[in-house]
Amino acid sequence: MTTGENSNPGTPSAPSGNPPTTGLFALAWIWVGVPMAYGLYELILKAIQLFTGG
């Protein structure tokens, strides 16, 4: 085997099929990002209460 050859030359390097669209990526980020942002917001509020005694 020479440098740059694949260990399995019969297998493609990328999966075949259509790649996901930009809209699907945006939906996925919104699906994960909105609850995560809300959780971080709540975490910050609770940390402020914890460290300020409020």
C-alpha positions as CSV (number, residue, x, y, z in Angstrom):
1,M,0.0,0.0,0.0
2,T,1.3,3.4,-0.9
3,T,0.8,6.7,0.9
4,G,-2.6,8.2,0.4
5,E,-4.4,4.9,-0.4
6,N,-7.5,3.9,1.5
7,S,-7.3,0.8,3.7
8,N,-10.6,-0.3,2.1
9,P,-10.5,0.9,-1.5
10,G,-13.9,-0.5,-2.3
11,T,-15.7,1.8,0.2
12,P,-16.5,5.4,-0.6
13,S,-15.1,8.1,1.6
14,A,-18.4,9.9,2.0
15,P,-21.9,8.3,2.3
16,S,-23.8,8.4,-0.9
17,G,-27.2,10.2,-1.1
18,N,-28.4,13.7,-1.0
19,P,-26.8,15.9,1.7
20,P,-29.2,17.6,4.1
21,T,-30.5,21.0,3.1
22,T,-29.6,24.2,4.8
23,G,-33.2,24.4,6.1
24,L,-32.8,21.1,7.8
25,F,-29.6,22.3,9.5
26,A,-31.3,25.5,10.6
27,L,-34.2,23.5,12.0
28,A,-31.9,21.1,13.9
29,W,-29.9,24.1,15.4
30,I,-33.2,25.7,16.5
31,W,-34.4,22.4,17.9
32,V,-31.3,22.1,20.1
33,G,-30.4,25.8,20.5
34,V,-33.6,27.2,21.9
35,P,-33.9,24.8,24.9
36,M,-30.2,25.1,25.5
37,A,-30.4,28.9,25.5
38,Y,-33.3,28.7,27.9
39,G,-31.4,26.3,30.2
40,L,-28.4,28.6,30.2
41,Y,-30.6,31.5,31.1
42,E,-32.1,29.7,34.0
43,L,-28.7,28.5,35.1
44,I,-27.4,32.1,35.2
45,L,-30.4,33.2,37.2
46,K,-30.0,30.4,39.7
47,A,-26.3,31.1,40.0
48,I,-26.9,34.8,40.7
49,Q,-29.4,33.8,43.4
50,L,-26.9,31.3,44.9
51,F,-24.0,33.7,45.0
52,T,-25.8,36.8,46.0
53,G,-28.1,35.2,48.6
54,G,-31.2,36.6,46.8
